[in-house]
Amino acid sequence: MNTGMRLVVISGRSGSGKSTALHVLEDLGFTCIDNLPASLLSPLFSELKRANPSVTRIAVGIDARNLLGRLDPLPDILETLRSSGVQCEVIFLDAHTPALIRRYSETRRRHPLSSHQIDLGQALAMEKELLEPIALIASRQIDTSNMTLHQLRDLIKQQIVPDSQGDMSISFTSFGFKHGVPLDADFVFDVRSLPNPYWKPELRQYTGNDESVVEFLESQTDVAAMLADLVGFLTRWLPRFAATNRSYLTIAIGCTGGQHRSVYMARRLWEHFGPDYPNAQLRHRELGGSVAVS
């Protein structure tokens, strides 16, 4: 049974971009409710069906502000809604703790769990533990550590309301291991064994998007061999994920600094698979998180 109703739950730690995500969905025609107790989800849908059946797309923000100790029932609540015909998905936003601390210092906002006895770092750690039941059931986790507000808005639009409904959204993301693995990665491929343009003084200032670096990497047999292996692996397995109605998949390609090898490899994979996957995206985390869409 499908009622045509859709629920998007937006959650995550404070400062990760939840309000931005809700504002984007509101602009896209969703009825948005922030800071909703999980226990009110079922009554909300019952009331909407009775009083306002024209509302079919709802987004709610659920976080740790007023739900201490009350998040464990959420999986069962969502399963009940699904059994009644509501399409449910959970989007969990997060960022590395240093990024969240920096954002709070820039805005001078107070974390909802902080107090005279609990500093910001402790509050963020508590919040992470409290939100674990939601993170575990998330259909999609998005790492906003290196995103601007504009990049997050574009990503939410592309992944939650893509132009081609029903197509799996794939993100090919380059990154540097020295800055940490992306929190939202489904697959992580390590290309640090490949020849490094960084050790060529004339190439160091460029990136994997620049022709001189591309020419160097494409002259290396190991680079071609790894690219062929990755293409072969993904060619076999991407259709299997799509067949299971998977909505999102992040394929992270990492090198040491995220400037040369990973940028080149992520772009080549995006170029190869983009024609077959209309919602394929390219993101270079260490180059400012730039996003391209096929």
N, C-alpha and C positions, 0 to 999 in steps of 0.2 A: 504493500500500500504506500502510495506517495501523495501526500496532501498538497504538495507544491510549496510548502513552507520551508524556509531555510534559516538555520541559526548558526551564527559565527560567534564563538566565545573568544574574546581577546583577553589574554592574561600575561603575566610576567612581572618582573621586579620593577619597583618604582624607578623612573628615569629611563626605562628601556624604550619608550615610545608608544605606550598603549594609547594615550590620549590622541596622539597624531593618527594612529591607525583607526580609531573610532571616528575621528573627524573625516577621514578619507571615505570611510564606508557611509557616513551620513551624506556626504556629497554625492555618493553613487546611488542613493535612494534607499539605503537601509534605515530602519527605525532603530536608533541607538540609545542604549541605557547604560550608564556608567555606574560602577560600584554596586552591582546588584547581588544580593545574597543568593547563593546557589539554590537554597531551598525554595526560592520564589520563581524559579524557571518554569516548573510545571504549571503552577497557577497562572503565570503570565500567558502561556500559550493557550490555556483553557479560556481565559478571558478574551484573548484576541480572536479566537475562533468564534466566540459568542458575540462579541460586541463590534469587532472591526475585521471582518474576514478579508478585506482588501489588503491588509498588512500581511505580506508573505515573506519579507526578508528582515530579519532582526539580528542586530549585533549587540552583545552585552560585554561590558568590562567586569571581570571578576578578579579581585586581587586580595591582598592581605589586610586591607584597611579595616574591614568590619566582619571578617570571616574567620577569626582565630579559632582553630579547632573544628571548623565546620566544612572543610573541603573534601574530606574522605568520601562523603556520599555522592559527589559530583559524577563519577563514572556511571553509577546506577541511574542517576537522574537523566543523564544523556541517553543511556540505553533505553530507558522508558520512552523518552521522546522519539528516538529512532523507531521504536516498535509501533509508535502511533503515526508514523509517516513523515516525521520532521527530519530533514537533512541536516545533520549536525557536524560541525568541525571546530576544532580547538586550535587557535594560533597562539603560540607562546613566544613572547619577545624577551630577549635577555641580552646582556652585554657583560663583558669582563668587568670585574669589580672596580679596577682602577678607572675605567671609562665612566662608570656610574658615579664614582666619587668625584671625578672631575666635573661632570655635569652638575652635580649638586653644588659644588663650590662656585661654579660659574653663575648659577641662578640664585644661590643663597636660599634655596627652599629647604624646608625641614622635612626629613624623612618621617613618614607616618608612624614608624615603630621606634624612632629615636627618642631619647629623654635625657635627663640630667645624669642618669646612671648608665645609659646605653649610647655609645657613640655611633657614628655613621657606619663604620666598618662592621660593627657588631649587628647593627640593625639590618644591614644588607645580608649578612650571613643568616640571621634569623628568618628573614623574608624568604630566602632561597629554600630553607628547610620547610617553611610553612606552605610554600607553593609547589612542593615536590609532587603531590598527588595530581596536580594539573599538568605539570611538565611531563609526567610519565604517560599521560593519555593524549598528549598533543598530536594532532595530525601534522603539524608543521612547527618547527622551532626556527626562529629567525634571529640571527646574531646581528645586533645593531651597533656593535662596538665602534666600527669605523664608518658608519653611515651618517650622511647629513639628513636633515628633515626632508629635503626634496627627494633624495634617493629612497628613503623609507616610503614616502608617499607613492612613488612610482612602483616600488616593489609590491606594496599592498594592492595597488590597482591591478598589476599584472597577474598576481598569484591568486587573489581572491575573486576578482571579476575579470578573467581573461577575455580577450576578444573572441577566442574560439572555445566555447563551452565544451567541456568533456575531454579536452586535451591535457595531457600531463605537462606541467610546467617544470622545466629542467634549468637549473642554474649551474653554469660552468664557472667556478670561482677560483682565481689564483690567489695565493697567499704566501707569506714567509713564515717558516717554522719558528724563527727567532721571535716572532710576535704572537705565537700561539696558534693552535689549530682552530678554524672557525667552529663556533658552537653548534651551528646548524648543519654540519656536513653529514651526508649519508654515506658517501664514499670518499676516502682520502687516498690520493696517489702521490707518492714521494718521488720527485724527479731530481733529487740532490745528487744522484749518481752520474748524471749527465755532465758533459763538459760545461764549465761555467764561464760565460762571457765576462764576468766580473774581473777575472784575472787577466783579461786583455785590456791594458790601460786605455787603448783607443775606443773601447766599447763600454767601459765602466759607467760613463755618464748617461748612456742610453737605456732603453727598456726593450722588452720582448715585442713591443709594437713597432720598433724602429727597424728600417730595412737592413741596416748594417748588422744588427744583432740577429735578425731573421736569416740573413745570408750565412752568417757564421754557424748558427745552429743547424741549418739545413745542409751544411757541408759535413756534418758529423753523422756517421753511420749509426751510432748508438741512439741518437735522437730520433732518426727515422724508424729504427727498430722498436723503440718504446712507444712512439706514436701509433705504429701499426698494431702493437699488442693492445694498447688501450682502445683503439677503434674496434678491434676484433672482440674484446671483452664486452664493451658497451653495446655493440651491434647485436650481440647475442642476448644480453640481459635487459636492456632497456625495454624491449617489447614485453618481456615478462612482467616487469613492474607496471607498465601501462595497462596490461591485461587484468591486473588485480585492482583496477580503479584507483591507483595511486595518484594523488593530486599533485604532489610536489616531490622533487628529487634534487638534492644539491651534490654536485660532484666537485670536490675540492682538489686542486692541483697545487702542491707545495714545493718550493725550493727554499734556499736559505733565507734570502731577503725578500722574496716576492717581487723582484724587479725584472728578471730576465727569462729564465727557463720556464717557470710556472706560467708567466704571462703568455709566452709563445705557445705553450702546450694547450692552455685553456682556450686560447683563441682558435687554434687549429681544430680542436674538438668541437667548439661552437660552430665553426664554419662547416664542418663535416656533417654534424647532426641537425643543424638549424633547419635545412629544407624539409626534413621529415618530422620535426617537432615545432609547430608554429609558435609555441610559447617558450622556446629556448632563450635563455638570457646569458649574457657574459658580464662578469663582474671581476674587477681587479682590486682586491681589497687594499693592497699597499700603495696603489696608485690613486687613492682617493675614493675607492669604491664605485668607480664609474660603471654604469650599467648600459648594455646594448641589448636590443631585443631583435630576434630574427624576423 
